[in-house]
Amino acid sequence: MKLLRYSLILSIYLWCSPIQAQMERTMYQVFTVDSAKTITLDIMGNYEINTWAGSDILVENHIQIWDASREILGFLIKDGRYDLAMDSTAGVNPVDMTIYTRNKERKPIKRPDGQKCLEIAVAKIFIPETFAVSEDKKILTRKEEEN
């Protein structure tokens, strides 16, 4: 009887243990664009562009992963999977800049048992009101100052 009870408890535990909740985290990055006239966006995945009164570009990256542990999400963030970087023309006051995804190759996330995890990463990019956005949302151009 005890063996049956222990096996039932063990089977319930094993059945429930692989089920994990959704993990999510929001990360922020700021890019200074004081002298930039043109900014090219080479960003992987989904992103939306909003304007704001600030003078820098603020990127809010919201990551959601289902069926993964907190450690897996922490590792992916530490490894730079969602990091953006800025490249600019040489000089003290660069005119052309590119903001790009550092890690272009995002392989599917797998748990130790081999199952794939669902991942949704959406970036909200807040650009200064002094910039205009192209139709394809890949180029930001500084608006001409009105006198």
N, C-alpha and C positions, 0 to 999 in steps of 0.2 A: 504494500500500500504506500509506504514511504517513497519507494522507488518511482511509482506512478506519479505521485505528487511532485517529486523533484524533477522528473522528466517533463511534466506539464509546465512547471515554472520555468525551466530551462528553455523549452521550446517557445514559450511566450516571450521571454527575454531576447532570444535570438531572432525571433520574427520582428520585434519592435526595434532592435538596436540599429539596423541599417537606415531606418527612417530618420531623416534629419530635417530640421527646419530650414527655412530660407535665411540665408546670411546676406546682409547688405551693409554697405559702407559708402559714405560720401567723402570725396577728397577734393581739395581745392588747390589750384595753381594760379599764380599771378605772373603776367608778362608785361614788362614795361615797353611801351611803344611810343615814347616821346617824339622821336624824330622820324618815325616811319611814315611813308607816304602810301606804300602798298604792302599789304600783308597777304600772303598766300596760305590757305589752310589745306593741309594734307593730313586729314584726320580720319582714322579708321572708325567704322561703325556709325552709329546714329548720333547726331548732334543737332542742337537747335541754337539759333543765334538770337540774342536779345540785346537791346541797347540799354545803357545805363549812364549815369552822370559822372562816373569815374573816369580817370585819365589812363588807366591801364586795362589790359584784357584780363578778365577773371574767368577761369574755367572751373565749373562745378561738375565733377565726374561722379555719377551715382551708379554703383555697381550692385547687382543682385545676383546671387547664385543659389540655386535650389539643390538639395541633396548633397551638400558639401559641408565639411566641418569648418569651424572658425579658423583652424590652423591652415586649411587649404586657402581660404580667402586671404589670410594674413601673408602667406607665402607668395601668392600671386601679386599682391600689392608691393611687398618688399622687393620682389623680383623685377618690378617696373613694368608689368603687363599693361597698365593703364596710364603710364606717364606720357606727358607731352613734353616736347622740347622746342626751343626756338633757335633758328639759324638766321644769321643776318649777313649782309654784305660787310666787307672789311671796313674798318674805320670806327671812329668814336661815335659819330652820329649816323647810324645806318639808315638808308632810305627804303630799301626793300628787305622784308623779313619773311620768313616762313615758319609757321607753327605746325609741327608734325608729330605723328605718333611714333614714339621710339621703337616700340616692338610691333613691327608690321605683321609678323607671323603669329597668329593666335590659334594655337592648336586646341582642339576640344579638351575640356577639363574632365579628367577621369579620377574617380575615387580609387582607393587601393584595391577594391574588389572588381575593378574594371568597368563599372557602370559610368556612363557619361552624365555630367551635371548640366543643367540648363543655366545659361549665363545671359544676363541682359546688362549691358553697360551703355548708359546714355550720358552724353556730355551737354551741359548748358554753357554756352559761351556768351559772356557778357562783354560787349565791345563798347568803346566810348561813342557818344552821340556824334562825334566829329567824323565818324567813318560811315561809308555807304557799303552795302553788301551787294555783290553781283547776283545775277539770277540763279546760278548754280550753287551759290553759297560757298564758293571756294576762294574768292578774292575780296578783300576789304580794301577800299580806297579812301584816303582822307579827303573829306569834302573841302572845296575851295572856301576860303574865308570871305564872308561878305563884308564889304566896307560901308 
